[in-house]
């Protein structure tokens, strides 16, 4: 699918989806929750006849469980979590799917200032330290979920440095918003997480970043719109409207012209609750790695360009291959599963019904659409 372009015409309202209660849409306070937040604040959900409640959650296990138990209709979720939910690896097995990839990249690896003081500068020097610290003093890294690109990225980076992630150090699960606090407290030595938690650690002098995901795995799928198959089957009109509204939001978020305004939307208390100066740099393609190293990374966050948003079976198959390689799935995992989880057909049907380029606010309409949105926020 070619990049979606902003329309210069006045956006059109489509017939409302089948009326029912508000859709509960879960998110974690991360920069890559931007499409959900933008869709709410730009009024895109309302223009598709939807009333959406955004529910800010603490961690990915909570997101997964609330999807499984029907407490959320949809959520922004790490793509590998689809396999976790579908196969019932950490919760009752539940048929799930995605009809929209929300973004690529957006993550980085952060190491503590204590490691820097001890002479760590890269993976090779980390290996020497990790081998010297065993038992209770083992080097400990945090990841946001075992079923996440963060875990896969970290494992691959460690292996490239000759570090066995299962033998030479400890990997623990820490909710994204708690990474910085745990690093500062010394309970973990490093982490792989999404923005803005890497930039915050650098800005506060608690950590530094040797690598970021756009360089480690260019083009990797990050977050997806996760729903149960039951929801998609029972409420196809609402699901299609949700996919189309978020696809339009992804296109809006990807325009460089909108990035400063996007950082302002994300910064408010009900969303990320952090200063715009912490959120904005990576959205604008600037990454402060710490210790005087600043990188231009124009693809740090990718929300729409190219075929980003299309959930192709090939993307899903590549993810399943990586999960098997990391030992998170058995080698005999059903090869037909990727096609059930990534539903390109549903995305194309949704966008045929709701042409996205008719609903993307143009530059001249920012003030009109960046208002209150149409739904409500549940910060629980």
C-alpha positions as CSV (number, residue, x, y, z in Angstrom):
1,X,0.0,0.0,0.0
2,X,1.5,3.4,-1.0
3,X,2.0,6.0,1.8
4,X,-1.3,7.6,2.7
5,X,-1.4,11.2,1.8
6,X,-3.1,14.1,3.6
7,X,-6.3,15.2,1.9
8,X,-6.7,18.9,1.3
9,X,-10.4,18.6,1.1
10,X,-12.8,18.8,4.1
11,X,-13.0,15.4,5.8
12,X,-16.2,13.4,5.2
13,X,-18.3,11.8,8.0
14,X,-19.1,8.2,7.2
15,X,-22.3,6.4,8.3
16,X,-22.0,5.3,11.9
17,X,-21.1,1.8,12.7
18,X,-23.6,-0.5,14.4
19,X,-24.5,1.4,17.7
20,X,-23.5,-0.3,20.9
21,X,-21.7,0.6,24.1
22,X,-18.4,2.5,24.0
23,X,-15.4,0.6,22.7
24,X,-12.8,0.1,25.4
25,X,-9.4,0.5,23.8
26,X,-6.3,-0.2,25.9
27,X,-2.9,1.4,25.6
28,X,0.4,1.7,27.5
29,X,1.9,5.2,28.0
30,X,4.5,5.0,25.2
31,X,5.3,7.2,22.2
32,X,4.1,4.5,19.9
33,X,0.6,4.8,21.4
34,X,0.4,7.9,19.2
35,X,-2.1,6.6,16.6
36,X,-4.6,5.8,19.4
37,X,-4.2,9.1,21.1
38,X,-4.2,11.1,17.8
39,X,-7.4,9.3,16.6
40,X,-9.1,10.3,19.9
41,X,-7.8,13.9,19.9
42,X,-8.4,14.5,16.2
43,X,-11.9,13.2,16.3
44,X,-11.3,10.4,13.9
45,X,-13.1,7.8,16.0
46,X,-16.2,10.0,16.1
47,X,-16.1,10.5,12.3
48,X,-16.3,6.7,11.9
49,X,-19.4,6.6,14.2
50,X,-17.4,5.3,17.1
51,X,-17.4,6.2,20.8
52,X,-14.1,5.1,22.2
53,X,-12.8,5.0,25.8
54,X,-9.0,5.0,26.0
55,X,-7.9,2.9,29.0
56,X,-4.3,3.5,30.1
57,X,-2.9,0.3,31.5
58,X,0.2,-0.5,33.5
59,X,1.8,-3.4,31.6
60,X,1.4,-5.7,28.7
61,X,0.3,-8.7,30.8
62,X,-2.7,-6.5,31.9
63,X,-3.4,-5.7,28.3
64,X,-3.3,-9.3,27.3
65,X,-5.5,-10.5,30.1
66,X,-8.1,-7.7,29.6
67,X,-8.4,-8.7,26.0
68,X,-8.7,-12.4,26.9
69,X,-11.4,-11.8,29.5
70,X,-13.3,-9.3,27.5
71,X,-12.5,-6.2,29.6
72,X,-11.1,-4.5,26.5
73,X,-12.5,-4.7,23.0
74,X,-9.1,-3.8,21.4
75,X,-5.6,-2.7,22.4
76,X,-2.3,-1.5,21.1
77,X,0.0,-4.5,21.7
78,X,3.4,-5.9,20.8
79,X,2.9,-8.1,17.8
80,X,4.4,-11.2,19.4
81,X,1.7,-11.1,22.0
82,X,-0.8,-12.4,19.5
83,X,1.0,-15.8,19.7
84,X,1.0,-15.7,23.5
85,X,-2.7,-15.1,23.6
86,X,-3.7,-17.4,20.8
87,X,-1.7,-20.4,22.1
88,X,-2.6,-19.8,25.8
89,X,1.0,-19.6,26.9
90,X,0.3,-17.3,29.9
91,X,-3.5,-17.0,29.9
92,X,-6.4,-19.1,28.7
93,X,-6.0,-19.7,24.9
94,X,-8.0,-17.1,23.0
95,X,-8.4,-16.6,19.2
96,X,-7.0,-13.2,18.4
97,X,-6.0,-11.3,15.3
98,X,-4.8,-8.0,14.0
99,X,-6.0,-6.1,10.9
100,X,-3.5,-3.2,11.3
101,X,0.2,-2.7,12.1
102,X,0.4,0.5,14.0
103,X,4.1,1.2,13.7
104,X,7.7,0.0,13.2
105,X,10.7,0.5,15.4
106,X,10.6,2.9,18.4
107,X,12.7,1.0,20.9
108,X,16.3,1.2,22.2
109,X,18.6,-0.6,24.6
110,X,19.6,1.4,27.7
111,X,22.5,0.6,30.0
112,X,23.0,2.0,33.5
113,X,25.6,4.7,34.3
114,X,27.0,2.2,36.8
115,X,28.0,0.0,33.9
116,X,29.6,2.9,32.1
117,X,31.6,3.7,35.3
118,X,32.7,0.0,35.3
119,X,34.1,0.4,31.8
120,X,31.2,-0.9,29.6
121,X,31.1,0.8,26.3
122,X,29.5,-1.7,24.0
123,X,28.4,-5.4,23.8
124,X,32.0,-6.7,23.8
125,X,32.9,-4.9,27.1
126,X,29.5,-5.9,28.6
127,X,30.4,-9.5,27.9
128,X,33.5,-9.3,29.9
129,X,31.6,-7.8,32.9
130,X,28.7,-10.3,32.6
131,X,31.1,-13.3,32.7
132,X,32.7,-11.9,35.9
133,X,29.4,-11.4,37.6
134,X,27.6,-14.6,38.2
135,X,25.3,-16.0,40.9
136,X,23.3,-13.3,42.8
137,X,25.4,-10.6,41.2
138,X,24.5,-11.5,37.7
139,X,23.9,-8.7,35.3
140,X,20.1,-8.2,35.0
141,X,18.2,-6.8,32.1
142,X,14.5,-5.8,31.9
143,X,12.2,-6.4,29.0
144,X,8.6,-5.3,28.8
145,X,7.3,-8.8,28.0
146,X,8.8,-12.1,26.9
147,X,6.5,-11.9,23.9
148,X,7.7,-8.6,22.5
149,X,10.1,-7.3,19.9
150,X,12.1,-5.8,22.8
151,X,13.0,-9.3,24.1
152,X,13.9,-10.5,20.6
153,X,16.0,-7.3,19.9
154,X,17.8,-7.6,23.2
155,X,18.6,-11.3,22.8
156,X,19.9,-10.8,19.3
157,X,22.1,-7.8,20.4
158,X,23.5,-9.9,23.3
159,X,24.2,-12.9,21.0
160,X,26.0,-10.7,18.5
161,X,28.4,-9.7,21.4
162,X,28.9,-13.4,22.4
163,X,26.6,-13.2,25.4
164,X,24.3,-16.1,25.9
165,X,21.1,-14.5,27.2
166,X,20.0,-17.7,29.0
167,X,23.3,-18.4,30.7
168,X,25.4,-15.3,31.2
169,X,22.8,-12.9,32.6
170,X,19.2,-12.6,33.8
171,X,16.3,-11.2,31.9
172,X,13.2,-10.1,33.8
173,X,9.9,-8.6,32.9
174,X,9.3,-5.0,34.0
175,X,6.4,-2.7,32.9
176,X,7.6,0.0,30.5
177,X,6.9,2.9,32.8
178,X,8.8,1.3,35.7
179,X,12.0,0.7,33.7
180,X,13.6,4.0,34.4
181,X,12.8,3.8,38.2
182,X,14.3,0.3,38.4
183,X,17.4,1.4,36.5
184,X,17.9,4.4,38.8
185,X,17.4,2.2,41.9
186,X,20.0,-0.3,40.6
187,X,17.6,-3.3,40.6
188,X,18.3,-3.8,36.9
189,X,21.5,-3.0,34.9
190,X,19.8,-2.2,31.6
191,X,16.7,-2.7,29.6
192,X,15.2,-2.7,26.1
193,X,12.0,-0.6,26.0
194,X,10.1,1.8,23.9
195,X,10.3,5.6,23.9
196,X,10.2,7.8,25.9
197,X,11.8,5.7,28.6
198,X,15.2,5.5,27.0
199,X,15.4,9.3,26.4
200,X,14.2,9.9,29.9
201,X,17.0,7.8,31.4
202,X,19.6,9.7,29.3
203,X,18.2,13.1,30.1
204,X,18.1,12.3,33.9
205,X,21.7,10.9,33.8
206,X,20.7,7.4,34.8
207,X,21.6,5.6,31.6
208,X,23.0,5.6,28.0
209,X,22.0,3.9,24.8
210,X,24.4,1.7,22.8
211,X,21.8,0.7,20.2
212,X,18.2,1.4,18.9
213,X,15.8,-0.8,17.0
214,X,15.7,0.9,13.7
215,X,19.4,0.1,13.4
216,X,19.3,-3.4,15.0
217,X,16.3,-4.7,12.9
218,X,15.3,-2.3,10.2
219,X,11.6,-2.7,9.3
220,X,10.6,-4.8,12.3
221,X,6.9,-4.8,13.2
222,X,6.4,-3.2,16.6
223,X,2.8,-2.6,17.8
224,X,-0.4,-3.9,16.3
225,X,-4.1,-3.4,16.9
226,X,-5.1,-6.5,18.8
227,X,-8.7,-7.8,19.0
228,X,-10.3,-11.2,19.6
229,X,-11.6,-13.1,16.6
230,X,-14.9,-13.1,18.4
231,X,-15.1,-9.3,18.4
232,X,-14.1,-9.1,14.8
233,X,-16.7,-11.7,13.8
234,X,-19.6,-10.3,15.9
235,X,-19.0,-6.6,15.2
236,X,-17.5,-6.4,11.7
237,X,-18.7,-2.8,11.1
238,X,-17.2,-1.5,14.3
239,X,-14.0,-3.4,13.8
240,X,-13.7,-2.0,10.2
241,X,-14.4,1.5,11.4
242,X,-11.7,1.1,14.2
243,X,-9.1,-0.1,11.7
244,X,-9.9,2.8,9.3
245,X,-9.8,5.5,12.0
246,X,-6.5,4.2,13.3
247,X,-5.0,3.9,9.8
248,X,-5.9,7.6,9.2
249,X,-4.3,8.4,12.5
250,X,-1.1,6.5,11.5
251,X,-0.9,8.5,8.3
252,X,-1.3,11.8,10.2
253,X,1.3,10.8,12.8
254,X,3.9,9.9,10.1
255,X,3.9,13.4,8.6
256,X,7.0,15.3,9.9
257,X,4.9,18.5,9.9
258,X,2.7,17.1,12.6
259,X,5.4,15.7,14.9
260,X,5.7,18.6,17.2
261,X,2.0,18.8,17.7
262,X,1.9,15.1,18.3
263,X,4.5,15.4,21.0
264,X,2.3,18.0,22.7
265,X,-0.7,15.6,22.5
266,X,1.2,12.8,24.0
267,X,2.7,14.8,26.9
268,X,-0.6,15.6,28.7
269,X,-1.3,14.0,32.1
270,X,-3.9,11.5,30.9
271,X,-1.5,10.0,28.3
272,X,2.3,9.9,28.9
273,X,2.4,12.6,31.6
274,X,6.0,13.7,30.7
275,X,7.4,17.0,29.4
276,X,7.2,17.5,25.6
277,X,11.0,18.0,25.6
278,X,11.5,14.4,26.6
279,X,9.0,13.0,24.0
280,X,9.7,15.2,21.0
281,X,13.3,14.5,20.0
282,X,12.9,10.9,18.7
283,X,9.7,11.9,16.9
284,X,11.7,14.6,15.2
285,X,14.4,12.1,14.2
286,X,17.0,13.1,16.9
287,X,18.3,10.5,19.4
288,X,20.5,11.5,22.3
289,X,22.4,8.3,23.2
290,X,24.2,9.9,26.1
291,X,27.8,10.8,26.8
292,X,27.9,13.3,23.9
293,X,26.7,10.9,21.2
294,X,23.7,12.3,19.2
295,X,22.4,10.5,16.2
296,X,20.1,11.5,13.4
297,X,17.5,8.7,13.1
298,X,14.7,9.9,10.8
299,X,13.1,6.4,11.0
300,X,13.2,6.1,14.7
301,X,9.4,6.0,14.7
302,X,7.6,4.9,11.5
303,X,3.8,5.0,11.6
304,X,2.7,4.8,8.0
305,X,5.2,5.0,5.1
306,X,5.5,2.2,2.6
307,X,3.7,-1.0,3.6
308,X,4.1,-0.3,7.3
309,X,0.4,-0.8,8.2
310,X,-0.3,-3.9,6.2
311,X,-0.5,-7.1,8.3
312,X,0.8,-9.5,5.7
313,X,1.2,-13.2,6.3
314,X,4.9,-12.8,5.4
315,X,5.5,-10.4,8.2
316,X,3.7,-12.8,10.6
317,X,5.7,-15.8,9.3
318,X,9.0,-13.9,9.9
319,X,7.9,-13.1,13.5
320,X,6.9,-16.7,14.2
321,X,10.4,-17.8,12.8
322,X,12.1,-15.4,15.3
323,X,9.9,-16.5,18.2
324,X,10.8,-20.1,17.5
325,X,14.5,-19.2,17.2
326,X,14.4,-17.5,20.6
327,X,12.9,-20.6,22.2
328,X,9.6,-18.9,22.9
329,X,7.6,-21.2,20.6
330,X,8.2,-24.9,19.8
331,X,9.7,-25.8,16.5
332,X,6.5,-27.6,15.4
333,X,4.3,-24.5,15.8
334,X,1.5,-24.6,13.2
335,X,2.9,-22.9,10.0
336,X,-0.7,-21.8,9.2
337,X,-0.9,-19.7,12.3
338,X,0.7,-16.5,10.9
339,X,-2.1,-16.3,8.3
340,X,-4.8,-16.5,11.0
341,X,-3.2,-13.9,13.2
342,X,-2.3,-11.2,10.6
343,X,-5.4,-10.5,8.6
344,X,-4.5,-8.4,5.5
345,X,-7.9,-9.2,4.1
346,X,-9.7,-7.5,6.9
347,X,-7.6,-4.4,6.6
348,X,-8.2,-4.1,2.9
349,X,-12.0,-4.6,3.4
350,X,-12.0,-1.9,6.1
351,X,-10.2,0.6,3.9
352,X,-12.4,-0.2,0.9
353,X,-15.4,0.7,3.1
354,X,-13.8,3.7,4.7
355,X,-11.3,5.4,2.3
356,X,-8.6,6.7,4.6
357,X,-7.4,9.6,2.6
358,X,-10.8,11.3,3.0
359,X,-10.4,11.4,6.7
360,X,-6.8,12.6,7.3
361,X,-6.9,16.1,8.7
362,X,-4.8,18.4,6.5
363,X,-2.3,20.9,7.8
364,X,-4.9,23.7,7.7
365,X,-7.3,21.7,9.8
366,X,-5.0,21.0,12.8
367,X,-6.7,23.5,15.0
368,X,-10.2,22.2,14.0
369,X,-9.5,18.6,14.9
370,X,-7.0,18.8,17.7
371,X,-9.6,19.5,20.3
372,X,-11.0,17.2,23.0
373,X,-11.8,14.2,20.9
374,X,-15.0,12.3,21.2
375,X,-14.5,9.7,23.8
376,X,-13.3,9.5,27.4
377,X,-10.2,8.4,29.3
378,X,-10.0,5.8,31.9
379,X,-6.6,6.1,33.6
380,X,-7.0,3.1,35.7
